[in-house]
Amino acid sequence: MIFIDAINVKIREGQVANRPIYLALGVTADGERDVLGLWAGEHGDGEGAKYWMRVCSEIKNRGTRDVLMVVCDGLKGLPDAVNAVWEKAIVQTCIVHLLRNSFKYASKRDWAQIAKDLKPVYTAASESEALDRFAEFSGKWEKRYPAIIRLWENAWAEFVPFLAFDREIRTVICTTKAIESINARLRRAVNARGHFPTEQAALKCLYLAIMSLDPTGKGRKRCTNRWKAALNAFDITFDGRLSAGRK
């Protein structure tokens, strides 16, 4: 699996501006975490398929022959790039990010009720049941918050894949939590320096922070143990592709 998430870094190029830097975290066939790389986002209104094709191709050229799933936060152009590089890979939207983005369109006093009403959608036993629960949610909230309904409709194709899997797999793919814990450490390193003179300076700072994350190796061992149940479920669900990845 590959998890992709971004942190915003202030870079002074002419004037100080926020730039996203994307981190790709891989989980190997043995359950070990491995940071696959850092990529600075391009200037403008977000990255497209061409940008993500370059990133995915670079990861593949480094030796990642097969990917079962890519979990991300609805990054534009990424699904097409993933499927072009790894034909059998499934792109899954991070459910936690989807919920957070939903709250952006709602009054804070409604957050708790919206979260409660959305839970039956992402905990449904199947896609058809999720559609029924989403119809109920739409009937209740569409008039007040049509943007939330549109958000889920636009993300539906990348939201539903995990509904086909059992609990062990759902637990690890419904969120980018595995990578967010790393990004929290990286943000501390970035915030301590304010802003950076160049993109290269920011990347060097983040690289050094990553290299100091787990000096004893205990964190990697804990991650491997947590993935045991999911790895067995993955191997059955994906017809032995996981076993092939260990060879």
N, C-alpha and C positions, 0 to 999 in steps of 0.2 A: 504494500500500500504506500501511497504518497499523500502527504498532507501539505497543502500550500496555503500560506497566510502571509500577511504583510504588516510591517510596522512603518510608521511615517517618521521621516528624519528631516530635520531642518538643514538645508544646504544653501550656502551663500554663493550663488553664481549670478552676479549682477545685483540681485537682491535676494534676501532670505526667503525661501519658500519651502513648503512641505513637499517631499518626494517619497513615494512608496519604495520600500526595499522588500522584495519577496524572498521568503525562506521556504525551501522545500525539504521536508523531513520524510525520510523513507523508513519503513518498517520491513525488515528482511524476512525471508522464509523461516528464519529461526527465532523471530520475534525481537531482534535487536534494532534499536533506533540508530539512524545514521543521517546526519545532515548532508544533503546532497548538493547544496549550493546556495549562493546568494546572488540575486539579480536586481539591479536598480531599475525602477520603473522609468518608462520613457516620458518625455515632456508631453503635455497636452492633456486630453480628457480621457485618460485611461489607456490600457493596452488592448491590442486586438489580436486576431488569430495569427498574424505574421510574427508578432513578438512571442506568443506562447509556443508557436511552432519551433522557434529558435531555442527556447528554454527546454522544451521536451526532447528535441533532437540532441541537445547537449547532454542531457541526463542519460539518454539511451546510448549515445556514443561512448559514455564513460563505463558502460557495461550493464546497464539495467535492461536486460533483454525482454522482460515481461512485467506488466503491472496489472494486478487484479482490479484495484479501484484507486481513484484519485478523489480525495475529499478537499473541497475548497469552498470559498464564499462567493458563489455566483460570479466568477470572473469572466468577463465578456471575451469570447473567442477561445477560451480554454478548452471547452468540450470538443470542439472540432479539431483542435490541434492534438489533443490526447488521442482521439480516435484515429487520426491520421498516422500517428507514430506507433501507438499500441492498439491494434485493431480490436482486440477483445476487451480492452479496459472499460470499466464503468465509471462515469463521473457522478459523484454524489455531492449535493449541496449540504453544507454544514447546517444542521437544524438549529443550533444555538444562534448562529449568525442570522438565520431567517427570522427567528423570534425577536432578536434585538432590532433588526431592521423594521419589523412590524411595529414595535413600540415607538419608533421615530415618528410614525404618522398618527399616533393616538395621544389623547390627554393622559397625563400620569395617573389620574384617578381611575382610569379604565384598564390600566396595565394588568392588574391581578385578575380581573374577570376575563380579559382577552387571553391571557396565558392559560387560564382554566378551560376556556372554550376551545382553544387550539390543541390542547393535549390529546383529546380523542382522535384528532386528525393524524398526528405523527406517532401515536401508539396503536393505530388501527392494525388489525390482523392481516389486512390485504389492501391492495390499491382500491378495489371497489368499495370497501368499507370506508376507506379514507375519503373517497369522493362523496359518499353519503354524509359523513360527518362535516366535510368542508361545505357542503350545500347548506347544512344547518347553521354553520358559522356564518356563511354569507347572508343567509336570510336574516340573521340577527344584527349583523354589523355593517353590511354593505352601504346602507343609506347614510350612516354616520361616518364611516371610514372606507370609502371606495378604494383608496390607494392601497390599503392592506390587502384587499381582495385581489387587486391587480398584481401586487407583488407576488402572492402565492401562485396565482395562475401563470405568471411568467416563469416562475421557478419550478413549476410542477414536474417537468420532464426530468430535471436533475434532483428533485426532492424524493420521488417515489422509488428509486431502485432499492433502497435499504429495506423497504416494506416486504420484499420477497424473501428476506433472510430471517434466521432464528435469532433468539435473544442475545446469544454470545457475540454474533457479528454486529447486530444493531448497536450494542453497547459501545463498540469501539469506532463505528463509522458515522454515528449521528452527530459528531462534534469534532472540531479541530483542537480539542483540549490538549491533546498530546503535543501540539506545536505551540499552543498559546502559553504554556508554562515556560517554554524556552524564550518566547518573545518577551515575556514579562521581565526576564533577566536582561535581555538585550535592551529593553527600554530604559532600564536603570542605568546601563552603561552609556546610552545615548543622552539621556536627560542630564547626566552629570557633566556633559561637555557643551550643552546648549545647542550650538549649531556648528556645522563643519564648513571649511573653506571650499572643499571639492567633493564630488561623488566618491572619488577614490579614497579620500580620507575617512569618509563615513563607512565604506566597506571594510577598510582595514580595522577600524574600531570594532565593528561587529564581528569580524573574523577572530580577533583576539579574545573577545568576550565568549564566543562559542568554544574556543580551544580551552577555556578555563572552566567550562560548565561542570564537568564530571571528572575531576582529576583522579579519584579513587576507583572509578568504575562501578560504584555501588548503584548509582542511578540507572545505568544500563541493565544491571542484573535485575533490579526491581521491575523494570519495564518488560523484560523477557518473561518473568514469572507471571505478570498480569495478562500476557497475551496467549498463554498456553491454551485455554479453552477456545478462544477465538481462532487460533491457528488450526486446531482440529476441525472446527466447523467450516473454515475457509477451504480446507483441503477437500472435504466432501462436497461442498457446494460448487466449487470450481473444478470438479472432475480431475483432481490430481495435479493441477498446474502448480500448486504450492510444493508438492513433493518433487516435481521436476525442477523447481527453482533451487532445491537443495543440492542437486547433482552437479 
